Amino acid sequence: MARNRILAGLADVTIVIEAKEKSGALITAYYANSYHREVFALPGSIYSATSAGCHRLIKRNQAHLLTYIDDLAYIMNWKVNHQPKVDIYRNDPLTEPEQMVLNQFQETTQPITVDGLTEATALPPGALQAALLSLELQGLLRALPGKRFILAPMHKQ
């Protein structure tokens, strides 16, 4: 219990990712609310026991609904710089695996799962993960929950 109070007191915001109906995460969220700290909860499947606590927090207005990182920035009044940290117009070309992955996003605006990319590119898992990480760091792809990726908004064609 002391750990929950300390965590809630130290943080500006508490984010509950998964929580059963009775869990330590809910205790921490309770303390955060009592300290007038912001609390967010990530919704999950209605059939999942580990989402029940998050749903209860949201339903009882004890937590903000968190679906995108922009939700957090908006509620916390944080300034968000949407500019990529790495110059995407670099002189060296993309590697072959990076280009194979990027090609999968040219015909769709929908997120693509890692499994879908594995099947479409036939890349070994290690090479695919390295390409995804590199493309994300370059600001070309954006990672989403559930092992999904989408073309970064500023790079859609």
C-alpha positions in Angstrom: 0.0 0.0 0.0 2.8 2.4 0.8 4.3 1.7 -2.7 1.0 2.6 -4.3 0.8 5.9 -2.4 4.4 6.8 -3.3 3.9 6.0 -7.0 0.7 8.1 -7.1 2.4 11.0 -5.3 5.5 11.1 -7.4 3.9 11.0 -10.9 2.1 13.8 -12.6 -0.1 11.2 -14.3 -1.0 7.6 -13.7 -1.8 5.4 -16.7 -3.5 2.1 -16.1 -2.9 -0.3 -19.0 -4.4 -3.5 -17.6 -6.2 -4.1 -14.3 -8.5 -6.8 -13.0 -11.5 -5.9 -10.9 -9.3 -6.0 -7.8 -5.7 -5.0 -8.5 -2.9 -2.9 -7.2 -3.1 -0.6 -10.2 -6.6 0.4 -9.1 -5.3 1.2 -5.7 -2.7 3.4 -7.2 -5.3 5.1 -9.4 -7.4 5.7 -6.3 -4.5 7.4 -4.5 -3.7 9.4 -7.6 -7.3 10.7 -7.7 -7.1 11.5 -4.1 -3.9 13.5 -4.7 -5.7 15.4 -7.5 -3.4 13.8 -10.1 -4.6 12.9 -13.6 -5.5 9.2 -14.2 -5.8 7.6 -17.6 -7.0 4.1 -18.5 -6.5 2.2 -21.7 -9.6 0.3 -22.7 -9.4 -3.3 -23.8 -11.6 -6.2 -24.8 -14.9 -6.4 -23.0 -14.3 -10.2 -22.7 -10.9 -9.8 -21.0 -10.7 -10.0 -17.2 -7.6 -7.8 -17.3 -9.5 -5.0 -18.9 -12.4 -4.9 -16.3 -10.6 -2.5 -14.0 -9.7 0.0 -16.7 -13.3 -0.1 -17.9 -14.6 0.5 -14.4 -12.3 3.5 -13.9 -13.5 5.0 -17.2 -17.2 4.2 -16.5 -17.1 5.9 -13.1 -15.2 8.9 -14.4 -12.2 8.1 -12.3 -9.9 8.0 -15.4 -9.7 9.6 -18.7 -10.1 7.4 -21.8 -6.6 6.9 -23.4 -6.7 5.9 -27.0 -3.9 7.9 -28.5 -0.8 9.7 -27.1 -2.4 12.9 -28.1 -5.2 12.3 -25.5 -2.5 12.4 -22.8 -0.9 15.5 -24.2 -4.2 17.3 -24.5 -5.4 16.6 -21.0 -2.0 17.3 -19.5 -1.7 20.5 -21.6 1.7 19.4 -22.9 3.1 20.9 -26.0 3.8 18.2 -28.5 6.4 18.6 -31.3 5.2 16.4 -34.2 8.4 17.0 -36.1 10.6 13.9 -36.6 13.7 13.8 -34.5 15.7 12.4 -37.4 16.0 14.0 -40.8 13.9 11.8 -43.0 15.5 13.3 -46.1 18.8 11.8 -45.5 21.2 11.1 -48.3 21.6 7.4 -47.8 18.8 5.3 -49.2 16.5 3.0 -47.2 17.8 -0.6 -46.8 16.0 -3.3 -48.8 14.0 -4.6 -45.8 13.0 -1.0 -44.9 11.8 -0.4 -48.4 9.9 -3.7 -48.5 8.1 -2.7 -45.3 7.4 0.8 -46.4 5.9 -0.5 -49.7 3.2 -2.3 -47.8 1.8 1.0 -46.6 1.5 2.7 -50.0 -1.9 1.2 -50.8 -3.6 1.5 -47.4 -4.3 4.1 -44.7 -5.2 1.3 -42.2 -2.8 0.0 -39.6 -0.9 -3.2 -40.5 0.0 -5.9 -37.9 3.5 -7.3 -37.5 2.0 -10.7 -38.5 0.6 -9.1 -41.7 4.0 -7.5 -42.5 5.8 -10.8 -41.8 3.5 -12.6 -44.3 3.6 -9.9 -46.9 7.4 -9.3 -46.9 8.6 -12.8 -46.0 11.3 -11.2 -43.9 12.8 -13.1 -41.0 11.4 -11.8 -37.7 14.7 -10.1 -36.7 15.1 -8.3 -40.0 11.5 -7.2 -39.8 11.8 -5.9 -36.3 15.0 -4.0 -37.2 13.4 -2.4 -40.2 10.3 -1.4 -38.2 12.4 0.2 -35.5 14.5 2.0 -38.0 11.5 3.3 -39.9 9.9 4.4 -36.6 13.0 6.2 -35.5 13.2 8.0 -38.8 9.6 9.2 -38.3 8.2 7.3 -41.3 6.1 4.8 -39.3 4.2 5.1 -36.1 3.7 2.2 -33.7 0.2 1.6 -32.4 -1.0 -0.7 -29.6 -1.5 -4.3 -30.5 1.7 -4.7 -32.5 0.3 -2.6 -35.3 2.0 0.1 -37.4 0.7 2.9 -39.6 2.4 5.4 -42.0 3.3 8.5 -40.0 0.7 11.2 -40.8 3.1 13.7 -42.3 4.4 11.1 -44.7 1.2 9.9 -46.3 1.2 10.2 -50.0 
